[in-house]
């Protein structure tokens, strides 16, 4: 019997070596890769997300946990069927035009990947046109816009407007975040949701899929 609790504990305590050992042992014991992913890894990252929201875990630890999880997902990938164990939704994430901040955005992307979503991280300084193009290319269901400067917040509104003009608004849920961003601003520009941190962003994205 595989002890999935030990796996989640290793992940929450950022013990990458132990986590890799447990994942390899579970594979050897014949556990399905999707079960290892869902019961061991995704369950662990859910706890990490909650701890981050509650202030019990901080960004460096969350990054370590996400990296440990990422390494184990690479081990499982060849054993997972197409889309198996994943929530299956395509997510596009990027920092809006004029803004070059990416640490928070990258953390959100890692947390969403850890939750089994298919994440396309576009990087920084992404124009509204580029977001629209990528929604079409990646057949995205969720678009995440990040801004860390008050001066680049208007670019979020321009991006939402561009998505509406392209006739893609009904296809996607739009999430916004970043230090100066608030729920009131999200409502004002017509976004679907605002998340204050990576844990709640991941949870919100999953709620849109499920």
N, C-alpha and C positions, 0 to 999 in steps of 0.2 A: 504493500500500500504506500503510495506516495504521500508524503506529508506536505500538502500545499501551504499549510500555515507556516511551516519553517521557511518556505520559499518567500512568502509575503514578508515575514519577519526579516529575512536577509536583505530583501529589497528596501524595506523601510529603514533598516539600520545602515544602508549604503555599503553592505559587504559584498562587493562585486565577485570576489573569488568564491565565496561560499554559494552565492546565487548561481554562478556558472556550474559549480559542482552539482548542485541540486537539480538543475535543469538537465544536465547531461545524464544524471542518474535516473531521472524520470523518463527520459527518452529510452535509455537502456532497459528500463522496466516495462517498456511497451506502452507508456501513456500516450494518448493521441496529442499531437502538437497543439491542436486548438484548445484542448483541455488545460495543458500547461500554460498556454498564453492567457486564457481567461481566468482560470482559478488561481494560478500562481502569480503571474506578472501583472495583468490588468487590475486584479483585485488589490495587489500591493500598491500600485500607483494611485488607485482610488484613495487609499489610506494616506498616501503621501500628499495628495491634493487637499484632503480634508485638514491634515496637519498644517499645511501651508496657509490655508484659509484662516485657521485658528491661531496662527502665529507660533505654532509649536515646532515648525521646521522653517528654515530660511533658504534663500536662493542657492547658496553654494551646495547645501545638502540635497536640495531638490534636483539640482543639475547632476550631482553625483549619482543619485538614485535613477534619474532618467538615462544617464549614460550606461549604468549597469544593466538596466532594462533593455536598452538599445542593443547592447552586445549579445544579450540572450535571444532577442528577437532575430538577430542575424543567424544564430544557430538554428532557430526553429523555422526560418523562412523556407528552406528547401523542402521541409516536411509538411508545410501548410498548403492546402489546396488553394486555388485562385479565390481570393476574397474570404477564405475560411477563417473564422475566428475574428474577423474584422467587422466593424460596424458598417463598412462598405461605402460610407459617404466620402465624396471627394471634397476636400477643404483647400481653399486658397488663402494664404496669409501673406501680408506684406506691410511694410512701413510706407506711409503715403508720400507723395511727391514733396520734395524739399526737406525731408526729414531723414537723417542718417543713423538714427538709433536702432539697435537691433537686439540687445541682450534680452529684454523682456519678451519681444516677439519670438525670438528663438526658443525661449523657455516655454512659451505657450505652444509653439509648434511641437516641441518634444513631448509635452504633456498630452497633446491631442494624438500624436503618433502612438504614445504609450497606451492610449485608450482604444487603439485599434482603428483609428480613422486614417484615411489616405491623405496625407498632408503634402501640399506643394508650397514650399517656402520660396517666395519670389525675391526676397531680399529687401533692400531699402530704396527710397526715392522712386517709388513706383507710380507712374502716371495713371489717371483715371482710364485712359484708353488701353493701357497695358492690362489693368485689372479686367476690363471688359473682354479683351482678347483672350486672356487666360481662362475666364469663366467658360467661354465657348470651347477653347482647346481641351480643357480638363473636365468638361461637363460637370462643373462644380455645383454642389448643393449648399455649401456654406462659404461665405467670404468674410475674412477677418482683417480689419483695418487697424493699424497701430499708428499713434502719433505721440511724441514725447514733448513737443513744443506747442505752446499756445498759437504760435504763428503758422503752424502747419495744420492746425485743426480744420480750417476752411477747406483744405484739400480732401478731407473726409466727406464733406458735404458735396463737393464737386464729383467725387467718385460715386457716391450714392446716386446723384443726378444722372451721371453717365450710364450707370447700370439701368436706371429707369428708361432713359432715352433709347438704349439699345434693345428695349423690350424684354430684358432678362430678369426684371424685378421679382416676378412670380416664381422664378426657378430657384432663387437663392434666399437663404437667411443671411442677413448682414449683421456681423458682430463688430463692436468697436471697443478699443481699450487704450490705455496709456495714462501716464501720470495726470495730465490736465483734464482728461475726459471724464464726464459724469453721465449718470442716467438721464438727466435733464437734457444734456447736449445730444445724447443718442436719440431721444424722442424728437428733439427739434429737427434733426437732419433726416429723420425717417429710417433709422436703423432698427433692427429687430431686437437687439440686446446689447447690454454693456456688461463687461466683466472687469472686476477690480484687480484680479490676479490670475495667474496661470491655472490654478486649481479650479476656480469657479468657471473660467473660460472653457476648460475641458469638459466640465460637468454640463455646462449650457449647450455646448456643441453636441454632446451625446443625447441630450434631451430633445434636440431638434431632429436628430436621426431616428430616435426611438419613438 
